[in-house]
């Protein structure tokens, strides 16, 4: 997919959004595909944002927007089309770095910790060192998405940091549902996908040749928050009641998903209208490696790597540099 085509898609999506700044009592949230956005699905299903707004005497109108790829999400946030952006840590760090001293975008909360699998259907590919010109790795956004950044981090560990972009030439932008369909069906140029749950689980169950080449936890040194929410300083400052209602709702959704995987699974399926097998989704929710928490976990290593290789110009000393302070986030990493 060409850069022009990707930008055209992003521009066309933005045309459908209201670009004007929202007043207190209205919030527009951009999310992408997968179980990693389950806390937002629970919040929508149970109307938790509206609930916490009413506690503070505020009627909140919530708008939900579906996008794909960190680049499109970042464009939407900076244009004022959405107030809260949902994407990977990679896009957050990119936009935090580039808006310093202007829009001052920072993280609002984590959506939990999930292992992301790089799955291949090529039997010759056992490790990332086995990829060749014959392979194409689908990602939600080349060089920007957290999957792309983790792949670069893995390449740096394999061949040295000067070679961090060594595998970029094999990557291709594609939404997770399309990439999963391509891997399961076979017969296309896409024979690998660095995705997220439940798409990676679908691939492993749906194609006998599908196998895990890389686990994000192995690259990052343990469980980590791959997907996060972020906003501009302006929205946070001008809409304090709405912002507090949103973070309180998210914290309640995290508690619910942690203690009631069955209910959270059903909320995910209702909101997304997904036809994915319920047992497969429930398996993700019950995976002991998955943690539903609004507090960021193990993000600093990736952030400092991106600084070392020049992907971002600001050097983060702590995760607090790129996250807003909030009462529901008392610790992180």
Secondary structure, DSSP 8 states (H G I E B T S, - for coil): --HHHHHHHHHHHHHTS--S---TTEEEEEE-SSGGGHHHHHHHHTTHHHHHHHHTT---EEEEEE--SHHHHHHHHHHTS-SEEEEEHHHHHHHHHHTTTTT--EEEEE--B---EEEE--TT-SSGGG--TT--EEESSTTTSHHHHHHHHHHHHHH-GGGTTTTGGGEEE--HHHHHHHHHH--SS--EEE--TTHHHHHHHH-TT-EEEEEHHHHHTS--B-EEEEE-HHHHHH-HHHHHHHHHHHHHHHHHHHH-HHHHHHHHHHHHT--S-HHHHHHHHH-TT-B--SS--S-HHHHHHHHHTTS-SS--SSGGGGB--BTTB----
